[in-house]
């Protein structure tokens, strides 16, 4: 029982504090300073301090987190795995809140992944923190940020997601090199002779416009092949059945996990 283990761990800590300090401290489950991880197996228990405190995929550049938004770490991984380079035009015709577009721009400009993080890291609450060294590390990382010109274009019909993207892009000074506009995947077309597409389509019938995910994937790849000729088109989905029914042979298939969810990242040479 994980809750029992957590309670026993908490009791062990506060009892020791009470023995040394004379009183038992209270613990706020929501606003705490130190986070401990306890990992138990059949043979041993590992106790560790959590240096992050909150999930590292929460970069801090968004005011809200849409339920359907692509995980930031997954988006960054897809850009890296695709082999995209900043001199290529990059498209995401189903960009949602623009996660792939933003992560690609951050990677190209050497913007630290958690530069816009609002909450302090867990280790910043540790008593042995070397604040001077930490500030030096941040200053050195900021000095490596560049203003390389980019051509990154996203489009979607989700107004809420596009509004969230716009707020982030303005705060991060990504415009006009990174643009996300209101447009359907049918209307999305190439702006240059060659380039790359990276996108994450819906994964279930409820999210698919026609409420039939297999038919939607067939139609989707038809539009991608027609609208983005001479482009490397990468499609990530955890709906493996829908991907298997795409009427185009993938040139490359990569298995990518997002947490415990298995997905395929397929390259189609249109």
The 8 nearest C-alpha neighbors of each residue, nearest first, counted from 0:
[[1, 3, 2, 4, 5, 6, 39, 7],
 [0, 2, 4, 3, 5, 6, 39, 37],
 [1, 3, 5, 4, 0, 6, 7, 8],
 [4, 2, 6, 5, 0, 1, 7, 8],
 [3, 5, 1, 7, 2, 6, 8, 0],
 [4, 6, 2, 8, 3, 7, 1, 9],
 [7, 5, 9, 3, 8, 4, 10, 2],
 [6, 8, 10, 4, 9, 5, 11, 3],
 [9, 7, 5, 11, 6, 10, 4, 12],
 [8, 10, 6, 12, 11, 7, 5, 13],
 [11, 9, 7, 13, 12, 8, 14, 6],
 [12, 10, 8, 14, 9, 13, 7, 15],
 [11, 13, 9, 15, 10, 14, 8, 16],
 [12, 14, 16, 10, 15, 23, 11, 17],
 [15, 13, 17, 11, 16, 12, 10, 18],
 [14, 16, 18, 12, 17, 13, 19, 11],
 [17, 15, 13, 19, 14, 18, 20, 12],
 [16, 18, 22, 23, 21, 14, 20, 15],
 [19, 17, 15, 16, 21, 20, 14, 22],
 [18, 20, 16, 17, 21, 15, 22, 14],
 [21, 19, 17, 16, 22, 18, 23, 15],
 [20, 22, 17, 18, 19, 23, 16, 15],
 [23, 21, 17, 20, 24, 16, 18, 19],
 [22, 24, 17, 13, 16, 14, 25, 21],
 [25, 23, 13, 22, 26, 17, 16, 14],
 [24, 26, 23, 27, 13, 22, 28, 9],
 [27, 25, 28, 24, 31, 30, 9, 29],
 [26, 28, 30, 29, 31, 25, 32, 24],
 [27, 29, 30, 26, 31, 25, 32, 34],
 [28, 30, 27, 31, 26, 32, 34, 33],
 [31, 29, 27, 28, 32, 26, 33, 34],
 [30, 32, 27, 33, 29, 28, 26, 34],
 [33, 31, 124, 34, 30, 121, 125, 52],
 [32, 34, 31, 121, 35, 124, 48, 125],
 [35, 33, 49, 52, 48, 36, 32, 121],
 [36, 34, 48, 49, 47, 37, 33, 46],
 [35, 37, 47, 46, 48, 49, 38, 34],
 [38, 36, 46, 45, 39, 35, 47, 44],
 [37, 39, 45, 44, 36, 46, 40, 43],
 [40, 38, 44, 43, 45, 37, 41, 42],
 [39, 41, 42, 43, 44, 38, 45, 37],
 [42, 40, 43, 39, 44, 38, 45, 0],
 [43, 41, 40, 44, 39, 45, 38, 37],
 [42, 44, 40, 39, 41, 45, 38, 46],
 [45, 43, 39, 38, 40, 46, 37, 42],
 [44, 46, 38, 37, 39, 47, 43, 36],
 [47, 45, 37, 36, 38, 44, 35, 48],
 [48, 46, 36, 35, 49, 45, 37, 38],
 [47, 49, 35, 50, 34, 36, 46, 33],
 [48, 50, 34, 51, 52, 35, 121, 47],
 [49, 51, 121, 122, 52, 48, 120, 34],
 [50, 52, 121, 120, 49, 53, 122, 55],
 [53, 51, 121, 49, 120, 50, 34, 54],
 [54, 52, 51, 55, 120, 121, 57, 118],
 [53, 55, 56, 57, 52, 51, 58, 120],
 [56, 54, 57, 53, 58, 51, 113, 72],
 [55, 57, 72, 71, 54, 58, 70, 113],
 [58, 56, 55, 59, 54, 71, 116, 53],
 [59, 57, 113, 116, 56, 60, 115, 112],
 [60, 58, 116, 115, 61, 57, 117, 113],
 [59, 61, 167, 115, 58, 62, 116, 171],
 [62, 60, 63, 59, 167, 163, 64, 166],
 [61, 63, 60, 163, 64, 59, 167, 166],
 [64, 62, 61, 65, 163, 60, 59, 66],
 [63, 65, 66, 61, 68, 62, 67, 163],
 [66, 64, 68, 67, 63, 160, 96, 159],
 [65, 67, 68, 64, 69, 63, 70, 160],
 [66, 68, 65, 69, 95, 64, 201, 96],
 [69, 67, 65, 66, 96, 95, 70, 64],
 [68, 70, 71, 98, 74, 67, 73, 199],
 [69, 71, 73, 72, 74, 68, 56, 98],
 [72, 70, 74, 56, 73, 69, 75, 98],
 [71, 73, 75, 56, 74, 70, 76, 55],
 [72, 74, 76, 70, 71, 75, 77, 257],
 [75, 73, 99, 71, 77, 76, 72, 70],
 [74, 76, 72, 78, 102, 73, 77, 71],
 [77, 75, 73, 79, 74, 78, 80, 72],
 [78, 76, 80, 74, 79, 75, 81, 73],
 [79, 77, 75, 81, 76, 80, 103, 83],
 [78, 80, 76, 77, 81, 82, 75, 83],
 [81, 79, 77, 82, 78, 76, 83, 75],
 [82, 80, 78, 83, 79, 77, 233, 197],
 [81, 83, 80, 79, 84, 78, 77, 195],
 [84, 82, 81, 78, 79, 85, 87, 195],
 [83, 85, 86, 87, 82, 107, 88, 89],
 [86, 84, 87, 107, 149, 83, 88, 147],
 [85, 87, 84, 88, 149, 150, 148, 83],
 [88, 86, 85, 194, 84, 89, 83, 195],
 [87, 89, 194, 150, 151, 195, 90, 86],
 [88, 90, 151, 195, 196, 194, 87, 152],
 [91, 89, 196, 152, 153, 151, 92, 195],
 [90, 92, 153, 198, 94, 197, 93, 196],
 [93, 91, 154, 184, 153, 94, 90, 187],
 [94, 92, 155, 91, 154, 95, 198, 200],
 [93, 95, 97, 91, 153, 154, 155, 92],
 [96, 94, 160, 97, 93, 155, 157, 68],
 [97, 95, 160, 164, 161, 98, 163, 94],
 [98, 96, 94, 100, 95, 164, 99, 101],
 [97, 99, 101, 100, 96, 102, 71, 69],
 [100, 98, 74, 102, 101, 97, 103, 75],
 [101, 99, 97, 103, 98, 102, 104, 151],
 [102, 100, 104, 98, 103, 99, 97, 105],
 [101, 103, 105, 99, 75, 104, 100, 98],
 [104, 102, 106, 100, 101, 105, 99, 107],
 [105, 103, 107, 101, 106, 102, 108, 100],
 [106, 104, 110, 102, 108, 103, 107, 109],
 [105, 107, 103, 109, 104, 108, 102, 110],
 [108, 106, 104, 105, 109, 85, 103, 147],
 [107, 109, 145, 105, 110, 106, 144, 104],
 [110, 108, 144, 106, 107, 105, 111, 143],
 [109, 111, 105, 108, 144, 112, 106, 114],
 [112, 110, 114, 113, 109, 140, 105, 141],
 [111, 113, 114, 110, 58, 105, 115, 106],
 [112, 114, 58, 116, 115, 111, 59, 55],
 [115, 113, 111, 116, 112, 110, 58, 59],
 [116, 114, 59, 113, 60, 117, 58, 112],
 [115, 117, 59, 113, 58, 114, 118, 60],
 [116, 118, 59, 115, 119, 58, 114, 60],
 [117, 119, 116, 120, 53, 59, 52, 121],
 [120, 118, 123, 121, 117, 116, 124, 122],
 [121, 119, 51, 123, 122, 52, 50, 118],
 [120, 122, 52, 50, 51, 123, 124, 49],
 [121, 123, 50, 125, 124, 120, 51, 128],
 [122, 124, 121, 120, 125, 128, 119, 130],
 [125, 123, 122, 121, 32, 126, 33, 128],
 [126, 124, 122, 127, 128, 123, 121, 33],
 [125, 127, 128, 124, 123, 122, 129, 130],
 [126, 128, 125, 129, 124, 122, 130, 123],
 [129, 127, 125, 126, 130, 123, 122, 124],
 [130, 128, 132, 131, 133, 127, 134, 126],
 [131, 129, 133, 132, 128, 134, 123, 135],
 [130, 132, 134, 133, 129, 135, 128, 136],
 [131, 133, 135, 129, 134, 130, 136, 128],
 [132, 134, 130, 136, 135, 131, 129, 137],
 [135, 133, 137, 131, 136, 132, 138, 130],
 [134, 136, 132, 138, 133, 137, 139, 131],
 [137, 135, 133, 139, 134, 138, 132, 140],
 [138, 136, 140, 134, 135, 139, 141, 133],
 [137, 139, 135, 141, 140, 136, 134, 142],
 [140, 138, 142, 136, 137, 141, 135, 143],
 [141, 139, 137, 142, 143, 138, 136, 111],
 [142, 140, 138, 143, 139, 144, 137, 110],
 [141, 143, 139, 140, 144, 138, 145, 137],
 [144, 142, 141, 140, 145, 109, 139, 110],
 [145, 143, 109, 141, 110, 108, 142, 146],
 [146, 144, 108, 147, 143, 109, 110, 142],
 [145, 147, 108, 148, 144, 149, 107, 109],
 [146, 148, 145, 108, 149, 107, 85, 86],
 [149, 147, 146, 176, 150, 85, 86, 108],
 [150, 148, 176, 151, 85, 147, 177, 86],
 [149, 151, 88, 176, 177, 89, 152, 148],
 [152, 150, 177, 89, 88, 90, 149, 100],
 [153, 151, 90, 178, 179, 177, 89, 91],
 [154, 152, 179, 91, 94, 92, 90, 178],
 [153, 155, 180, 92, 179, 182, 181, 94],
 [156, 154, 93, 182, 181, 157, 183, 94],
 [155, 157, 181, 182, 183, 158, 154, 95],
 [156, 158, 160, 155, 159, 95, 161, 181],
 [159, 157, 161, 160, 156, 162, 181, 155],
 [160, 158, 162, 161, 157, 163, 96, 65],
 [159, 161, 96, 95, 163, 157, 162, 158],
 [162, 160, 164, 158, 96, 163, 159, 165],
 [163, 161, 165, 159, 164, 160, 158, 166],
 [164, 162, 160, 166, 161, 165, 96, 159],
 [163, 165, 96, 161, 167, 162, 97, 166],
 [166, 164, 168, 162, 167, 163, 169, 161],
 [165, 167, 163, 169, 164, 168, 170, 162],
 [166, 168, 164, 170, 165, 60, 169, 61],
 [169, 167, 173, 165, 171, 170, 166, 172],
 [170, 168, 172, 166, 171, 167, 165, 173],
 [169, 171, 167, 168, 172, 166, 60, 173],
 [170, 172, 168, 169, 173, 167, 60, 174],
 [173, 171, 169, 170, 174, 168, 175, 167],
 [174, 172, 168, 171, 177, 176, 175, 169],
 [175, 173, 176, 177, 172, 168, 178, 169],
 [174, 176, 177, 173, 178, 172, 150, 149],
 [177, 175, 174, 149, 150, 173, 151, 148],
 [176, 178, 151, 174, 175, 173, 152, 150],
 [179, 177, 152, 153, 175, 151, 180, 176],
 [178, 180, 153, 154, 152, 161, 97, 177],
 [181, 179, 154, 182, 153, 178, 155, 161],
 [182, 180, 155, 156, 154, 179, 183, 158],
 [181, 183, 155, 154, 156, 180, 186, 187],
 [182, 184, 185, 186, 155, 156, 187, 154],
 [183, 185, 187, 92, 186, 93, 182, 155],
 [186, 184, 183, 187, 222, 226, 219, 223],
 [185, 187, 183, 184, 188, 182, 226, 222],
 [188, 186, 184, 185, 92, 183, 182, 226],
 [189, 187, 226, 186, 227, 190, 185, 184],
 [188, 190, 227, 191, 226, 187, 192, 194],
 [189, 191, 188, 192, 88, 193, 194, 152],
 [190, 192, 193, 189, 194, 88, 87, 188],
 [193, 191, 194, 190, 229, 189, 230, 228],
 [194, 192, 230, 191, 229, 195, 88, 87],
 [193, 195, 88, 230, 87, 89, 231, 191],
 [194, 196, 231, 89, 230, 232, 90, 88],
 [195, 197, 232, 90, 89, 91, 233, 231],
 [198, 196, 233, 91, 234, 232, 90, 195],
 [197, 199, 91, 234, 93, 200, 235, 196],
 [198, 200, 235, 234, 236, 201, 93, 197],
 [201, 199, 198, 202, 93, 236, 235, 234],
 [202, 200, 206, 207, 203, 199, 236, 212],
 [201, 203, 238, 200, 236, 237, 206, 212],
 [202, 204, 205, 206, 212, 201, 207, 238],
 [203, 205, 210, 212, 207, 211, 206, 202],
 [206, 204, 203, 207, 210, 208, 211, 212],
 [205, 207, 204, 201, 203, 208, 202, 210],
 [206, 208, 210, 204, 209, 205, 212, 201],
 [209, 207, 210, 206, 215, 205, 211, 204],
 [208, 210, 211, 207, 215, 212, 204, 214],
 [209, 211, 204, 207, 208, 205, 212, 206],
 [212, 210, 204, 209, 214, 213, 215, 207],
 [211, 213, 215, 204, 214, 207, 203, 210],
 [214, 212, 241, 216, 215, 211, 217, 244],
 [215, 213, 217, 216, 212, 211, 218, 209],
 [214, 216, 212, 218, 213, 217, 219, 211],
 [217, 215, 219, 213, 218, 214, 220, 245],
 [216, 218, 214, 245, 215, 219, 220, 221],
 [217, 219, 221, 215, 216, 220, 214, 222],
 [220, 218, 216, 222, 221, 217, 215, 223],
 [219, 221, 223, 222, 217, 218, 224, 216],
 [220, 222, 218, 224, 219, 223, 225, 217],
 [223, 221, 225, 219, 220, 224, 226, 185],
 [222, 224, 220, 226, 225, 221, 227, 219],
 [225, 223, 221, 269, 222, 227, 226, 228],
 [224, 226, 222, 223, 227, 221, 228, 269],
 [225, 227, 188, 223, 224, 222, 228, 189],
 [228, 226, 189, 223, 224, 230, 225, 188],
 [227, 229, 269, 230, 224, 226, 225, 193],
 [230, 228, 269, 193, 227, 231, 192, 268],
 [231, 229, 194, 195, 228, 193, 269, 227],
 [230, 232, 195, 268, 267, 196, 269, 233],
 [231, 233, 196, 267, 266, 195, 230, 197],
 [232, 234, 266, 197, 265, 196, 267, 231],
 [235, 233, 198, 265, 264, 199, 197, 266],
 [236, 234, 264, 199, 263, 265, 198, 233],
 [237, 235, 262, 238, 263, 199, 202, 234],
 [236, 238, 262, 239, 261, 263, 202, 260],
 [239, 237, 236, 202, 240, 241, 242, 262],
 [238, 240, 242, 241, 237, 243, 262, 236],
 [239, 241, 243, 242, 238, 244, 213, 237],
 [242, 240, 213, 244, 243, 239, 238, 216],
 [241, 243, 239, 244, 245, 240, 238, 216],
 [244, 242, 240, 241, 245, 239, 246, 238],
 [243, 245, 241, 242, 246, 213, 240, 217],
 [244, 246, 217, 242, 247, 243, 216, 241],
 [247, 245, 244, 217, 248, 220, 243, 221],
 [248, 246, 245, 249, 267, 220, 244, 221],
 [247, 249, 250, 246, 267, 245, 266, 268],
 [250, 248, 267, 251, 266, 265, 247, 252],
 [251, 249, 266, 267, 248, 268, 252, 265],
 [250, 252, 266, 249, 265, 253, 267, 264],
 [253, 251, 265, 264, 266, 263, 249, 254],
 [252, 254, 264, 263, 255, 265, 251, 262],
 [253, 255, 263, 262, 264, 252, 256, 261],
 [256, 254, 262, 263, 261, 253, 264, 257],
 [257, 255, 261, 260, 262, 258, 259, 254],
 [256, 258, 260, 259, 73, 261, 255, 262],
 [257, 259, 260, 256, 261, 73, 255, 70],
 [258, 260, 257, 256, 261, 262, 255, 237],
 [261, 259, 257, 256, 258, 262, 237, 255],
 [262, 260, 256, 237, 255, 259, 257, 263],
 [261, 263, 237, 255, 236, 256, 254, 260],
 [264, 262, 254, 253, 235, 236, 255, 265],
 [263, 265, 235, 253, 234, 252, 254, 233],
 [266, 264, 252, 234, 233, 251, 249, 263],
 [267, 265, 233, 251, 249, 250, 232, 268],
 [266, 268, 249, 232, 250, 269, 231, 233],
 [269, 267, 231, 232, 266, 230, 250, 229],
 [268, 228, 224, 229, 230, 267, 231, 232]]
